[in-house]
C-alpha cells in the first residue's frame, strides 16, 4: 500500500489524482501532517509526500530504522515538477516509484542512488537474496576497482561493468585483496568487501507419513541443508508427490520456508531413477521414491541423498528429504521495440533491455536503443538477411546461462524474431515474449481508425512464402471483405506484387475504397495520406511503407480513414442517400 500525505490544497489535489489513478494501491492520510506521516510510515510499504524534502526529512528522522525495513519515500514538490526518491531507493522501491509518479503526473523523477545514476545494477536489486558488504562492493564497482565475480555455477545476471569479472578475463594485474561478488548456494564466511548473491538453485524433495508434524519436517530440511553446507536462502521450492499435496505438515513447512509447494504424479516420480528406492512409498502412494524422485524429476545434481528425520522420543521417522541443485537456466527475452519512436517503446521492453547481459539484434535496431543498455552489455549485431543466424546466436547464448535480449522492430512475434527464435529454442531455457506496437497499429493510429472491424496483415514478400500462397490469402481476404494491411509491399527488385494484390482486392471492392499509405510510421520522416483503391500509385510505395486497404464499409471522414465496428452504419448511410 502507498500512503499519500499532503499539507496544502494543491498537494491534496495532486494526492487525489494519484489516488484516482491507483485506487487499489493507495490510501490518502488526512489530519495533522506529523500524525499522518507517522501512521503511514507504520502501515504502508511506500509513501508519497506532497511536501518539501526538508520538511519530510524532519518528519521522518525519528521514525527511520534501517533500509531493509523502512518504507520507500518519494517527495513531490508543490508545483508537481519533480518526484524525488528520498528514502529507500532500492530496498523500499522509491526509485521505481519516483519514475512511476513522474510518468503519471508529468514530473521529472529525481534519483540520486549512485548505481542507478551510473546505469549499474544495484546488487540488492537483482531479485535474489544478498548478504555481506553491499555498500562497500557497490562502491568498488562504481569506482572502477577490480571486482572478482566468483560464479560457482552460471546464472542469468544482468550486465555488469568491465571491471567486474573472473580474474583471468580481465586485463592487467589483479590486487590480492580485491572485492568479490560470490554467486553461490553454499554457506560461506563472508569477509569485508565481499557480497554473496543467493540464486534459487536448491530444490528439496519431501516425503512424509500421514500426520507428520511441521516441526519435524522443518527440522529435517534445515539439518539437511546445514550439514551439506547449503544456504536456505537459495531454496527455490519444496516438492513432493500429488498424494501429499494437502498434507498439513508439508504445506505448513513450505509456507514457513517462504517457498512454493510443487507436486508431481506418482507415475512421473516412478519413472525417475534414484539411488535409494523403497517398498514403503511404493505401497503407500504408488512410487518407490518420493523425496529423491520429486527433487530429481526436473533434472539437477543430487547433493543430499534421501535422509530421514530424527525424533527426540526415539519413535520411527515420519519424514524424509533429499536436496538437488538445479542448474541455472538461461533466459531469452524476445523484445519488440515498436515502430521506432522512443515513446512507443514499452516500459517492459526497456526493463528487459536493462536486465540483459547479452543483446542480439539487427545493427540498425541496436542503434535505436544502444543508450538504454547497461555498461558491460555484450552486443552481438548483424546486418539484413541474417535473421536465422541471430536467432541461433541468441538461443546459444541463453543456453550458456546468460540473460539474453533478442530484439526486433514492431512486435517481435509479427514478421520478426520470435518465430525463428522459438523454432531454435527448447525447454532447457526460459523464453519471455515482450510485446511491442506493430507497424500496422502505428500506421492505423496515424490514419484514424481503419482497423475498427475484422482485419488481417499480409506480407507481400515472397522470399519465405511462395507467391501462390500469398495470392490465395489476398483473394480470401478480398472475398471475406476484411480490411487488409500490406507489409513489405514493394521493393526495387519486387515491384509487381502490390499492383497484383490491389487488382485482386479491386475485384470485390469499389474503386473509391479508401486506402491508407503510411511511410516511416512514428519516425522523424513520417508521412501519411489517404487515397483510394483506384488512385493509389504503387510506384510511390517502398519497403518502409505500410498500405492499409479498407473494406466495403470503410469511409474517409474529415481526412481520416474509418472502418465502423459493424455494418449498420453502412446501411444507415445508404438509407440517407436514398
MIKEFI-923843 format. One record per residue (C-alpha): residue in three letters; x, y, z. Coordinates in steps of 0.05 Angstrom, whole numbers, plus 5000, padded with zeros to 4 digits. Example, Ala and Ser with C-alpha at 12.3 -4.5 7.8 and 13.67 -1.06 7.14 Angstrom:
BEGIN
ALA524649105156SER527349795143
This chain:
BEGIN
UNK500050005000UNK502450714983UNK500751255034UNK499251945006UNK500552555051UNK499553295035UNK499353955073UNK496454445022UNK490554494976UNK495054394915UNK498253784948UNK491453494964UNK489253564892UNK495553204869UNK494752664921UNK487552554898UNK489952494827UNK494551924847UNK489151604889UNK484451614829UNK489651314783UNK491750774832UNK485450634874UNK487849934895UNK494850144912UNK493950794951UNK490951075015UNK490151825029UNK492252025100UNK488852645128UNK489653055191UNK495853385220UNK501753235175UNK506352975230UNK500952485253UNK499352285181UNK506652135165UNK507451725229UNK501251305215UNK503051195142UNK510251015159UNK507850455204UNK502350205158UNK504950265086UNK510449975044UNK511550645009UNK509751385019UNK508751954971UNK509352615009UNK506953244973UNK511553655017UNK518353995015UNK524153505022UNK526853885083UNK520153835119UNK519553095101UNK526552945127UNK524953265194UNK518452875199UNK521852215180UNK528152285222UNK525451995288UNK521951435250UNK527651155210UNK530350465229UNK534350115174UNK533850105099UNK531849375097UNK525249515133UNK523750255124UNK518450435071UNK520750785008UNK519051525008UNK518051984949UNK517152744954UNK513253144902UNK514053904903UNK508354394906UNK508554534831UNK508753794812UNK515253884775UNK519553364810UNK518552684842UNK524552584888UNK526651904913UNK528352084985UNK528851455026UNK529150715008UNK531450784936UNK532650044926UNK530149674987UNK523850084992UNK522750144917UNK522850914920UNK526950984856UNK521950604814UNK516150944850UNK519151624833UNK519251424760UNK512051174762UNK509551804797UNK513552224747UNK510551874688UNK503451944714UNK503952664736UNK508752934683UNK514153054736UNK521552944729UNK523852354771UNK529952524814UNK534051914832UNK540752014867UNK542551284882UNK549551214854UNK548450554818UNK542150804784UNK545451454765UNK551251074732UNK546850554699UNK549849984741UNK545149464771UNK544649514846UNK547048874879UNK540748894922UNK536148954861UNK537748314825UNK531747924850UNK535747454895UNK537647494968UNK544147854981UNK548847825041UNK555248185060UNK558348865047UNK553449114994UNK555449845003UNK562949705001UNK562749254940UNK557949714904UNK562650294916UNK568449894887UNK564349724825UNK562650464815UNK569850684827UNK572350224773UNK576349784820UNK577649064800UNK571948644829UNK572247894824UNK565947534802UNK566046844834UNK560746434797UNK560145734826UNK555145594770UNK552146004715UNK546246454730UNK542746964685UNK545347614715UNK544548294682UNK550548634650UNK556048844698UNK561549354683UNK568049124652UNK571749184719UNK567448614746UNK569247914724UNK573447304734UNK580847494744UNK583147134681UNK578047504639UNK580748194658UNK586848544632UNK592548784676UNK594748604746UNK589648394798UNK590148624871UNK590948074922UNK585248314967UNK580248544915UNK572748574929UNK568847954910UNK561747814887UNK560247074902UNK554346744866UNK553146104904UNK548245704946UNK553745474993UNK554845745063UNK560946205066UNK564746605117UNK563447295087UNK569247775097UNK569948515087UNK568748755015UNK565048114998UNK557948004976UNK554247354966UNK548447304917UNK543746724933UNK540446464869UNK534446004879UNK538145374858UNK536144864911UNK530144404909UNK528243984969UNK524143364959UNK519943165019UNK516342515035UNK512242455098UNK507541975134UNK500442205147UNK500342695205UNK507842845203UNK508943465247UNK511144105214UNK516844195263UNK519543505246UNK519543665171UNK522544355182UNK527944085227UNK529743555176UNK530244065119UNK534444555159UNK539144005183UNK540043715113UNK541844405085UNK546344585144UNK550143925144UNK551343985068UNK553844705076UNK547944995037UNK544145635049UNK536645615060UNK536446295024UNK537645914959UNK531645464968UNK527145504907UNK521445024924UNK519144424964UNK516943844921UNK513043214935UNK508042724906UNK500942934888UNK498142484943UNK501442934994UNK499243594964UNK494743725024UNK498943415078UNK498743965132UNK505843865157UNK508743935086UNK504244515068UNK505944895131UNK513344755124UNK513445055054UNK509745665079UNK514545745137UNK520445705089UNK517146205043UNK517445774980UNK512145444936UNK510044724945UNK510244354878UNK507543654868UNK508243114815UNK504242494799UNK506441814824UNK507441584752UNK512242164739UNK516242004801UNK516341254788UNK519841384722UNK525741744756UNK531941334772UNK534141434844UNK539641144887UNK535240964945UNK528440664924UNK523940364977UNK517939904981UNK514440335034UNK512640934989UNK511140454932UNK505740134974UNK503240785003UNK503041254943UNK505040844882UNK512341044871UNK518640734900UNK521441424916UNK518242084937UNK523742534965UNK529342364916UNK524842274855UNK521042924867UNK527543304875UNK530542994812UNK524442974766UNK526443624731UNK533843454730UNK539643704771UNK545243464816UNK543443054878UNK547243404935UNK543743054993UNK541042344983UNK534842125019UNK535342285093UNK530542105149UNK528342555205UNK530442425276UNK525442445333UNK527042625404UNK522342095430UNK526041545393UNK520041345351UNK520341195277UNK521841775230UNK515642075196UNK519242475143UNK524742415090UNK528142935047UNK533243004991UNK536643624963UNK538143754890UNK541544334856UNK538244514791UNK542844854741UNK541445584726UNK537045654665UNK538846174614UNK533746704598UNK531846944529UNK527347554524UNK524747674454UNK523448414454UNK519148834407UNK521949534400UNK515649834369UNK515550224303UNK521350684320UNK519151264365UNK522251214434UNK515551384468UNK512450764435UNK517750314467UNK514149984525UNK516650024597UNK517049264598UNK521549274537UNK526149784570UNK526549364633UNK528448744593UNK533849124555UNK536849344621UNK536348644650UNK540348324594UNK547748164595UNK547647994521UNK543848364466UNK542848054397UNK539748454340UNK539848774272UNK545049334272UNK540149894256UNK535549674312UNK541349634361UNK542950354345UNK535850564365UNK536550314436UNK544050294450UNK543450854501UNK538750434543UNK543649864554UNK547549794618UNK555149874617UNK558249194602UNK552648934559UNK555548494504UNK552448684437UNK552148184380UNK549548544319UNK548948354246UNK546048624181UNK539848504140UNK538347794119UNK541447444180UNK535047314219UNK536146574229UNK543446674248UNK541347184301UNK536146704328UNK541246144334UNK546246614367UNK541146854418UNK538946154437UNK546145914441UNK547946484489UNK541846344532UNK543945614536UNK550545844568UNK546346114626UNK546346834602UNK540747354605UNK539647504532UNK535248014496UNK533647884423UNK530648504391UNK526148624332UNK522049214307UNK514649284320UNK512248664357UNK517648124357UNK512247604342UNK509747944278UNK514347844218UNK520147894266UNK524847494311UNK520347104357UNK518546574306UNK525646374285UNK528046414358UNK522645954384UNK523945474327UNK531145414354UNK529545414428UNK527744814471UNK525444734542UNK532444804570UNK531945564573UNK526646054596UNK523546464539UNK519747104552UNK515947484499UNK515548244505UNK510048534461UNK511149164420UNK506949654379UNK506649374308UNK507549784244UNK500249624227UNK497749914292UNK502350524289UNK500050664218UNK492750564236UNK493251064293UNK496151574244UNK490751444192UNK484851464240UNK481150814255UNK481850364194UNK482149724236UNK475549824272UNK472849164246UNK475948504226UNK482748594194UNK488748194170UNK496148334158UNK499348024096UNK506648074075UNK507648134001UNK514947894005UNK515747223971UNK522747103999UNK519946604050UNK512946474023UNK511246263951UNK507146783914UNK501646273901UNK500446233976UNK500646983985UNK495747083927UNK490946563957UNK490946944023UNK489747613989UNK483947323950UNK480947024013UNK481347694048UNK478248033988UNK472447553985UNK471347594060UNK471148354058UNK476648424110UNK480949044118UNK487948874094UNK494649164117UNK500349004070UNK507348934099UNK513548924053UNK509249193996UNK514449373944UNK522049383935UNK526649553877UNK527248833857UNK520048643872UNK515249143841UNK509448753812UNK506448423875UNK503049043902UNK499349213836UNK497248483831UNK494648473903UNK490849133893UNK487748853830UNK485248243868UNK482048683921UNK479149113865UNK475148523841UNK471048563905UNK471349293925UNK469549953894UNK474950383862UNK473250913915UNK475050453973UNK479650854020UNK486950644023UNK491750904075UNK499150974059UNK504051094117UNK511551134109UNK516451104167UNK510751094219UNK512751454283UNK519651634258UNK522252344243UNK520952304168UNK513952014176UNK508852144120UNK501651924112UNK495952014064UNK489151734049UNK487651573977UNK483251073941UNK484050383910UNK483750683841UNK488251283854UNK493950943891UNK500350943850UNK504450333872UNK510850693849UNK510151153909UNK510750563958UNK517050243984UNK519249754038UNK518750284092UNK511350364077UNK505150034105UNK498950014059UNK492049924091UNK486149774045UNK479249874074UNK473249414067UNK466549594036UNK464449964099UNK470750384106UNK469951134095UNK474151754094UNK471552254146UNK474852934153UNK481152654122UNK481352054167UNK480351324148UNK474851004189UNK472150294190UNK465950214233UNK465349654284UNK459349384247UNK455549444182UNK449449824208UNK452950474196UNK453750284122UNK446350124118UNK444450784151UNK448851164102UNK445450814044UNK438550994072UNK440451724080UNK443051754008UNK436451463983
